[in-house]
Amino acid sequence: MAGLSTTDIDIAHGARASEMHRRAFSIMPEIERLGDRTASARRYVSIAAAVAAVGGLLFGYDTGIIASALIFVTQSFSLSTSGQEWVAAALNIGAIFGAVCSGPISDRWGRRPAIMAAAAVFIAASIGCGLAPTVGVLMFARLWLGVAIGATTQIVPVYVAELAPAERRGGLVSLFQLAFSLGLLLAFLVGYELSGTPDSWRPMFMLGAVPALLLALGMMVLPESPRWLLHHQQERRAVSILYKLRGHHTPVSRELYAVLTVDETETAGSGWADLRRRWVRPALVAALGIAALSQLSGPNVIVYYAPIILSQTGLAHSAALLTSVSVGITSTITTAMGIALIDRVGRRRMMLVMLPFAALSLFVLGAVFLGTAPLGGIRMVLMVVSLLGYIFFNFGSLSVAVWLVAAEVFPLAIRSKAMGLASATVWLSDTIVSLVTLSLVHALGTTGTFWLFGAINVAAFLFVWKYVPETVGTSLEDIEDSLRAGTFRPTAR
């Protein structure tokens, strides 16, 4: 597609050649004179993805800090089991609304301003959590914290997916999940260091404002999504940014042609009703299924409640919190590994290989808690190994792929809204897990609870095998073409 002229486009499209095509490709001679800047463009894309991924750090920190803070919040406000579940779940409920409402906002005003607005809400809500005089105020502040996090989980993966070239999209979008794991680790370390007094939960929450401030400042110097700009008839800005992201006129011409051609084929608007189109359904099934199973398979059972569950089995609070630190370290290592492999091995293959071992780890973990004797010796070793093994295999598969698959399988015109729906599904599923986990432990016991989540990991494997195609190395526009052609389905690849 290199050197495409307006005449070439007119021949290719005939009467369908639009004013958008002519305006966009009229800028190409200026781009061709700029020469090859591929190396600097690769660095620019990496920096943009890394800065945007700070949104994942916010997500991870406030998801993880409740595991450490909840012990002391319970002491400060004399919370019942139900009260503990609602304090944890308030963030998730807010995130559902944030994920759904942020889609139309980012569609109207742009990905970049929407991320900055979410960061501002996050700063205010973090301070509000730390200063909360009552448990009601704390839950209200965590509700708004959830709104900001839900918006971030919707916007950031879409933003990075639209910036990244196809061959690097998996690793760059998955930086969001790596930042999430780093946020978890940071939360566990902060929780361990600050634990002690009943009010130690206050600085734990307030420190979340620091990465939010970094995200807001970083986004001020990043570009808008060129795909969003093209969809909103800002062709000159889009082409200029696309050149900064690709560094050579050949990939710019190719990508510009693909995006504008797909945009031109849209016969309807970009409202919620478009999600019901028959040809979009396979993408909805794949993305929403992974979104739900990524939480129903139990990772946040460990993140939210491991310290409480382990302390109830006889471990001291400090030992339980230290175990959470090892969970954070393991999740960070395995996510980094996933990022390194996901563009080589593929999304589907990684999930199919690792999910059976995640299920096996939970079955072993449940067996460790059979009986009433205190943990010790070989049982303690098995508990730690199976706990960390589950984190390794679940985080290295579903947790790495969840934001990536949802960000790449939907058509451009509805991508933001559809990603909002996928993000809301994550948070709704996480809310269910948050509200029922401690009750499940009371009803089924620790063993029965872990075995239940092990069975869900088996179900996740079967779902991926049946419904989730491989998308590695495929451009966003080619994925959309496969949806329209009815060829978006799992293969042996």
N, C-alpha and C positions, 0 to 999 in steps of 0.2 A: 504493500500500500504506500510505499515511500514515494514522495513527490506527487501525490494526487493533486490534480488541479480541479478548479470548479467545473471545467468541461468534462473531465473524467467522471465527476460525481453526477453531472446531469445525464451522461450516457448511461451510467449504472442504474440510476433511479428514474430516468425519464421524467414524466410529469410529476413524480413524487418528490423531486429535488426541491428542498425548502429554502426559505430565506435564512434559516438557521445554518444550514450547510454552507451557503455562500458567505455569510458573515464569518463563520468560524474558519473556513479554509482560506479566506482572503488574508488571514494573519500568517499563514504558513510560510510565505517567502521571508518574512521577518525572522521567524524561528530558524529557518534553514541557514541563514547567515550567521547565527550565533555559534555554530559548530558543535562539537561533541563534548558534553560535560557529564558523561555517564557516571563517572566516579563520584563527583560532587553530588549528583542527583541521588545516588544510592545512600550517601551519608545523610542527605536532607530528609529522605523518606524515613530512614532509621531514627533520626532525631525526632521527627514529627510523631512517629508511632510511639516512641519512648515517653515523650512528654504527655501525649494523650493517655497513655497507659497508667499514668498516675491516678486516673479515675479508678482503676482496678485496685490501687493501693488503698484508696479511701474505702472501697467496697470490702477489701480484706480486713482492714484495721477495725472497722466498726462491726463486722461480722465476728471477728475473733475476740475483740475486747470484752464482749458480753460474757464470754466463757470465764474470764478472770474476774470481771467486775460483779457478776451475778451473786457470787458467794457473799460479797461485802454489801451489795445492795440489799440482799435478803436480811442481813444482820441489821442494817440501818432502818429498814421499814418493816421488819418482822413479816416477811412475805410467806404466804402459803405456797404449795406446789403450783396451784393455779396462778397465783400472782407472779411467780417466777416465769411461767410460760408466757404470760401476757406481756411482761417487760421485754422478754426476748422477741416476742412476735410483733410488737408494735412497729419495729423497724420494717419488718417484712410486709405488714399491711400497707404502710406508707409507700413502700417500694412498688407495690402493685399499681397504685394510682400514678406514681411518678413515671413508671414505664409506659403506661398507656397514654397519659397526657403529654408526655414529652415528644411522642412521634409527630403529631400535628405541629407542635411548636418548632421542632427542628426542620420539618418540611417547609414551614412558612418563613422562618427567620434565618435558617441555616444551621449546620451542625456546630460550627464554632461558637456562635453566640449562645446556643442552648447549653453547651458544655460549661461555658463561663457562668451562666445563670445558675446551673446546678451546683457549681463550686461555691458560689456566694451563699446559697441556701444551706449548704453543708457547713460552712463556717459558723453561721448564726445558730444552727441546730446543735452543733458540737458544744458550743459555749452554753447553750440552754440546758443541755443534758448535765453538764458539769455543775451548774448553779441550781439545779432543780431542788426546791425545798420540800416537795412531796412526791410520792410515787406517781400521782396523777400528772403532775407537771413533767416528770421524767418520761412517762409514756407519751405525752403530747410532743415533747421535743424529739423523742426517738421516732415518732410518726413522721415528722418533717425531715428528720435525718434519712428516713427510708425513702421519702419522696425524692430527695436529692440523689441517693444511691440508685434508686430505680431508674431515674432519668439517665444517670451516667452509664448504667449497664445497657441501656437501649442505644444511646447515641455514640459512645466511644467505639464499640466494635464496628458499627456501620461507617463511621468516619474513617477509621483506619483501613477498612476493607476497600473503601472508595479511593483512598490515596495509594494503596499498595499495588505494585505490578502483580500479575497472576502468579508468577513463579515464586514470589516471596510472601504472598498474602497469608498463608497459613502461619508462618512464624511470626510475622508482624502483628497480626490480629491476636495471636496467642500471647503476645507480650502483656495483654490485659490480664490474662489468667496468671502469668508469672508475677505481675505486680500484685494481684490478689493474694497469691501465696506469700509474697514478701510482706504484704500488709498483715496477714495472719501471723507470720513469724514475729513481726514487730509488735503486734498486739500481745502475743504471748510473753515476749521478753519484757515489755512494759508492765504487763500484769504481774509478772513474777517479781520484778524489781520494786514496784510500788505497793505490792500487797503488804498488809499488816494491820492498819487501823481500819475501823468501820467506814470511814469517809475516804479511803484510798481510791474508791471508784470514781470520785469526782475528777481528779487530774487525769485519770485514764481516759475518760470521755473527752475532756477538753483538748487533749493533745491531738485529737483527730482534726482540729482546725488547721494544723500546720501543713499537712500535705494538700489540703483543700486550697490553701492560699498559694502553694506552689503550682497547683494545676491552673488556677485562675490567671496567674502571672505568665505561665508558660504558654497558655492558649492565646495570649495577646499577640504573640509573635509568629504563630502558626497560620497556614493558609486555610481558606475555606475549601471544602471538597469540590474538585473540578466537575464532578458529575452533578452535584447539586447546582453549581453555577450554570452548566449547560442546560439543565432542566428548567432553569429560570431565566433563559435567554441572556446570559451574561458571558457571551462567547469569548470576548477578548481577555477577560480575567481568567477564564477557564483555561484557555490555551496557554497563557503565560505561566500559570501555576503548573499545568501539566508538563510543560517543558522543564520547570524546576524539579519536578518529581521523576522525569524520565531521562533528561539530559541529551536527547537526540531527536531530530525531527521525524525519523522513521517510526519509532514506537508511538510518538505523539500523533502522527497521521493515522496510524493503524487504530489506535485507541479512540481517537476522535471520530473516525469513521464508524466504528462499531457502536459507540455510545449514541451518536446522533441517529444512526439507522434504527437502533432499538427504540429510541425515543420517538422517532417518526411513526413507528408501527403501532404505537398506543392508540387504541380506538375509543378509549373511555378515560375518565378522569383518574384521580388517585385517591378516591374515597374509601371508606371502610368496606363498602359493598363490593369493591373489586377483589377483596380477599376471598369472596365466595365463587369466583370464576373456577370452572372445572379444571382448567389447565394449571391453575396455581395450587390445587389441592395436594399433589404429591410433595411439594415444598413445605406446605403447612404441616402435613403429617410428619415428615422427617424432622423439621425444626422444632415443632411443639412437642413431639414425642421425646426427643433428646432433652429439651428444656425441662419437661416434667421429671423424666427419669434421672436427670443429673442431681436432683434434690431428693426424690423419693428413694433413691438408692442409698441414701444415708450419710453423705460426707459431713453434713452439718450436725448430725447426731454427735459425731466426734468433736467437731469444732465448738458447738454450743455447750454441750453437756458432759463432755469427758471428765472435766475436773469434779463435777458434782457426782456423777455416776461412780467414778473411781474412789472418791472420798467416802461414798456410802459403803464401798466394799472393804474399807478399813485403812486405805492409804491416808496419810496426813495431807492437809490442804497444800502444803509446800511441795510434796512429792507429786500430787495430782497436777498442780500447775506446771511443774517441771516436765511431766510427761507431755503436757500440751506444747511446751517449747519444742520437744522432739518431733511432735506432729507437725509443727510449723516448719521445721528444718526439712523434714521428709517431703512435705508438699512442695516446698520451694525447689528442691533438687529434682523431683520427678517432673515438675512442670517445666523446668529448664530443659530436661531431657526430651520432654514432649515437643517443645518448640524446635529443638534441633532436628527431630525426626519427622515431624508431621508433614513437611513438604517433600520428604523423601519416601516415607513409608505410606502415607495417606491417612486421612481421617478415619475412614471406615475400617481399614485393616488394623489400625492401632486399637480401636475399640473392641474389635472381635478377638484380638489376641489377649488383651489385658483384662477384660471384664470377667472371664471365668475365674481368674486368679483373685480378683477382688471379692467375688462371691465365696471362694474357698477360704479366704482370710477371715471373713465374717463368720463362717461356719466354725472355724477353729476358735475364733475369739469367743463365740457363744459357748463352746464346749468348755473353755477354761473356767467359766463361771458356774459350771455345774457343781452342786454341793454348797455347803454353808461354811466350810473351813476358810479361814483367812488366806489370802493369796501369799504365796511364798515359794522360794526355790524355783523348780522347773515350771510351775504354773505361772509365776511372775514373768519369767523369761518368755514363755509362750504368749502371754498376754501382750507384752510389749512388741514382740516380733509380729504377731498377727495384726495388732492395731496399726503398726507402721506399714505392714504389708498391704493392708486394705487401703491406707492413704496413698501408698505408692501406685497401686494398680487402678484405683478409681480416679484419682487426680490425674494420672497419666493418660487416661482415656476419655471418659465422659466429661470431666471437668475441664480438660484442655480443649475439647472439641465443641462444647456447648455454645459458646459465644461465636466461634468461628463459623460453624455450619449455619447458624441462624443469620449471620451477617452476610453470607455469600449466596444463599440459595434463592432469595426472593428477587423479583423483577425491580428495576430501578424505581418505577413510578409508585410502587407501594412498599418499597424496602423499609423505609423508616417506620411506617405504621405496623408492618408485619413484624419487624424486629421488636417494636414496643410490645406487641402481643406475645412474642416469644419470651421477652424479658419478664412480662407480667406472669407468664406461666411458670417461669423459674421461681418467682417470688411467691406466687400462690402455693406452689408445691412446697416451698421452703416454710411458708407459714403453717401449712398443715403439719409438717414434720415438727416444727417448733412447738406447736400447741399440743401434740399428742405424745411426744417422746417420753417425757417423765411419767405420763399416765400409762403408756405401754409398759414401761419398766415395772410399775406397780402391778399391772394386770397380768403380764406375761412373764415377768422376771427379766433379769439382765440377759440370760441365755436366750429366751424366747424372742426378745426384742432384736438381738443381733442376728438370730437365724431368720427372722422375718425380713430384715433388710438384705440378708444374703440371698434370699429367694427373689427379691426385687432386682438384684444385680443379675441374676440368671434371666429374668424377664427382659432386662435391658439388652442383654446379649442377643436374645431372640428378636427383639424389635429392630435392632441395628441390622441384623442379618436379613430381615425381610423388607425393611422400608427405607434404608438410608444408602443412597448411591455414593460412589467415590467422586470427589470434586477436586482432587489435588491437580494443580497445574492447569486448571480450566479457567478461562476468563469469566468474569461476571456476566458478560453478554452471551457467551457460549452456553452458560448454565441456563440463562433465560431462554435461549433458542431451544434447548433440549426440553424445557418445560412446555413450550408452545408446540413442539413437535411430538410430544407424548413419549419421549425417550428418556425421561428423567426417572430411572429405576435402577435398583441394585443389579450389579453384574458380578462376575467372578473376578473382576480386576482387583 
